[in-house]
Amino acid sequence: MSISENLLKIKKELPTNITLVAVSKTKPFSDIIEAYTTGHRIFGENKIQEMVGKHGELPKDIEWHMIGHIQRNKVKYMAPFVSLIHAVDSLRLLKEINKQALKNNRIINCLLQIKIASEESKFGLTEAEVSELLASEEFKSFQNIKIEGLMGMATFTSDKNQLQKEFGLLKEIYDKFSSDSYRNQNSEFRILSMGMSDDYPIALENGSNMIRVGSSIFGKRACSINFNKKQ
Ligand SMILES: *Cc1c(COP(=O)(O)O)cnc(C)c1O
């Protein structure tokens, strides 16, 4: 099946309240245009430089999501246009995003990445670290970021029980931070980003409302190792 057929089939089967991020990392402009032509506008990339290059060349009404691990010194390149940053995992990184957002006179939407996988290689915060971050005076002083929810990546496994457990845990944490007591001027939890090509049906069963799907739309990547992992 073609890219547009894959995309339309997935979208047709998704409940309407679920946001699909089409993960176009490593894929050429022409593949993105094919998806765009179906009416799709939300694309995800995991490398800032690659996303900046694509943003420069492709239609300006695309919403670009940064889904990969972020180096602080590169935030400035995407700050003028990025629409959601999924994998924020420290106060230091948030501080830099806030600074660059201010320079661009914008508010940048972010998700905090929670570590749910058993693999050592995955990034993310614990529930306690999120509590601490949200409660800190420094966080409350940030005027140009908004925490919109949480993101997580499950263990790379076909064990359904383990996936259920990991996504279930993330949903529990999300529900806790969605309560009124955590809402303030720069956080309002409404997005739970979990699920990829191989595990998104299980993520949806467990309360995901945003899925990040690459290979099921665009086909296998030539090199799919090392995404969002420590080197
Ligand atoms: C690559 C990537 C995806 C998409 O993976 P597929 O298995 O191709 O659907 C989702 N989330 C993140 C963080 C990624 O790096």
Ligand as a Chemical Component Dictionary entry (heavy atoms), coordinates in Angstrom:
data_LIG
# 
_chem_comp.id                   LIG 
_chem_comp.type                 NON-POLYMER 
_chem_comp.pdbx_formal_charge   0 
_chem_comp.three_letter_code    LIG 
# 
loop_
_chem_comp_atom.comp_id 
_chem_comp_atom.atom_id 
_chem_comp_atom.alt_atom_id 
_chem_comp_atom.type_symbol 
_chem_comp_atom.charge 
_chem_comp_atom.model_Cartn_x 
_chem_comp_atom.model_Cartn_y 
_chem_comp_atom.model_Cartn_z 
_chem_comp_atom.pdbx_ordinal 
LIG C1 C1 C 0 10.567 6.780 15.629 1  
LIG C2 C2 C 0 9.680  7.124 16.762 2  
LIG C3 C3 C 0 8.317  6.791 16.723 3  
LIG C4 C4 C 0 7.669  6.034 15.583 4  
LIG O1 O1 O 0 8.132  4.725 15.516 5  
LIG P1 P1 P 0 7.440  3.637 14.539 6  
LIG O2 O2 O 0 7.728  2.359 15.199 7  
LIG O3 O3 O 0 8.114  3.785 13.222 8  
LIG O4 O4 O 0 6.002  3.949 14.470 9  
LIG C5 C5 C 0 7.532  7.172 17.803 10 
LIG N1 N1 N 0 8.049  7.846 18.848 11 
LIG C6 C6 C 0 9.351  8.183 18.913 12 
LIG C7 C7 C 0 9.838  8.922 20.105 13 
LIG C8 C8 C 0 10.206 7.838 17.886 14 
LIG O5 O5 O 0 11.494 8.165 17.970 15 
# 
loop_
_chem_comp_bond.comp_id 
_chem_comp_bond.atom_id_1 
_chem_comp_bond.atom_id_2 
_chem_comp_bond.value_order 
_chem_comp_bond.pdbx_ordinal 
LIG C1 C2 SING 1  
LIG C2 C3 SING 2  
LIG C2 C8 DOUB 3  
LIG C3 C4 SING 4  
LIG C3 C5 DOUB 5  
LIG C4 O1 SING 6  
LIG O1 P1 SING 7  
LIG P1 O2 DOUB 8  
LIG P1 O3 SING 9  
LIG P1 O4 SING 10 
LIG C5 N1 SING 11 
LIG N1 C6 DOUB 12 
LIG C6 C7 SING 13 
LIG C6 C8 SING 14 
LIG C8 O5 SING 15 
# 
